[in-house]
Amino acid sequence: MSEGCLLCGAELEYLPAAEEMQCVFCGRTFESTAHCRNGHYICDECHANPAESSIRCIVLQTRSKNPYAIAEEMFASPAVHMHGPEHHFLVASALLAACGNAGLDIDRESALNAVIARGRKVPGGFCGLAGCCGAAVSAGIFASVVQKTTPLSAKPWASGIQLTADSLEAVAKIGGPRCCKRNTYAVLQTAVAFCAEELNIILEYPDTITCRHSGKNTECKKTDCPFYPR
């Protein structure tokens, strides 16, 4: 079954301009460009909250050096939806866990707090609304956190931006419409090379990826996606 509104299952509608909407879960009011066809709006925080707990648990417990396998474990959680802003910190979290297990010297819990806090600042639908995929931004967040980059850094500043640029290029080459799973795979592939070149961390990653989530995505590109089952 394809995934739509978390409350009623109806498909989402995107508006040409932001409107004031009340979240049906927490009752707070936000400006948004999307609600379901039945008028329900769910804010990014309510959408991502259960997913954050699952992602945190996996990052702190996994021993895998494979960010793809870690991401798939996160995807398996019912709290992680087909699409949603949780992917904006999921990518960085999977990379952080894999690199920590592969020998990167970092305080995992502190770094995890940082990537989640930064990833939460990237709103849902950012790919279409800003021309900048949140999964690619998540890779840049990962690079900035593990390299302790600030706006005054030199080489780490450039390498983090380059990773984001390369990730965006990988996503753009496949084309739209949105798919958070497809974009995660493309970005993780790009980030594995970055980890080897910039961090001297060799991660495990499969030569071939076969997506198991196409049945949940109404907008799936099917055979036009490199990860669609052949």
Phi, psi and omega in degrees: 000133180287155186258130177230235179299133180291343181268312186239350179087355181293154180293153179277150174240137180252130185264154180290339180216152181293144176230157177284128182224151179255127179294129182287346180266307186260346177083355180284157183254135180221164168267133182211158176252011184218140168209171180278172183296342176266006175090004181281136175236134178235123184290162182300321183294315179293326179294321189263343188306307180298325180296323181301318180298316179295316181296317178302314182299316181294316181299319185279346183248334186293150175244009183285147174255013186247105183295332176295313179297322179293317178298319179296324176296322176293317179300330183291342179289131177300341181282341179266116187274169180302315176232155175153164185292348176298335178293342182284347169238350178295315181301309180298322181294317179296318178295319179299314180296314181297316180293321177300321179285339180268004173115000179291128182276101182204149174283102190298316184292318178295317179294322179297317177302320182291314183292326178290315180299318181287318180296329179293342180282348179270113187288160175298147180075013184300328181302313182278329185276335184232000181065032184211104184297132181295333176293321177292319176299322179299322176297318177295324176298315177304310181300318181294320181291311185287335178265001180055044183284142171233172177299345181261001179290160181256272184298315178299325177301314182289319184291325177293318177294322179295321177298316178298317180297315179295322179294317178297322178296318179297320179291316183295325181297329179282323177092170181269182004283184185303147167202109183294329180287312179302315182293325176299313180300314182296319181290318179298320177303316180294319184290331178299318178294320177300316182298322180290317186280321187260331183249352184058036178244120181264116180259156173276142178201137183290148176290327181233133178245130176242116182289137178249016188243004187299328181294344180264357186247107181301328183265016183306135179281352179053237188292350175276357176259132182293346182257000180291140181303129179260000000 
